[in-house]
Amino acid sequence: QSTTVEVKQDPRVTIPMADMKEKNDLLNSFAANVEVATTAMDRIREAQKTIGMVNKLIGDKEGDDVKELKEMGKKMNDRMKEIVALYRPKKGTQGIFRDPSLLDLKLGNAYFHIMQVQGKVGQTQKLEVKHATDAMKPIIDQVNVFFELEWSKYQKAVEAANLSMFKDYQKLEVKE
């Protein structure tokens, strides 16, 4: 058995429904862009883990192709660190650190301004979202270019190296 329930606005809230909807729409569109930035960082972390796994597979092997793979992996890691440095402070940063050029601060400011508005969304909120979105675009472009050009070359080199996770084991014998 089911019943229909009508949810009504709290009578103590004097904010018009249209203003609440505008705030919600702004927040939802902003959240979609934050999700893009999050996905980009997730991809970078995944790529860093992949390089670590490749380096473990290479181990102490020798040869020009192995040396080249290690160098490519180091270059990939260095490039990804450069991109991550546009997002957030470097690892190990202590204390209160606010760099207005970092994307995480811009995203946080925009979110803060959206959530703090108690009535109609104003130019401040829209401007903060625009600043954050404008700052995000070139960084996302860098991530896309990295994976389309640089990462794909590394991926092909690793695939061509035919690295195997398996070792050749010799038969064991017990001597009497």
Summary of the structure (lengths in Angstrom):
residues: 176
radius of gyration: 25.1
end to end distance: 79.1
largest distance: 91.9
contacts: 386
relative contact order: 0.13
helix: 67%
strand: 0%
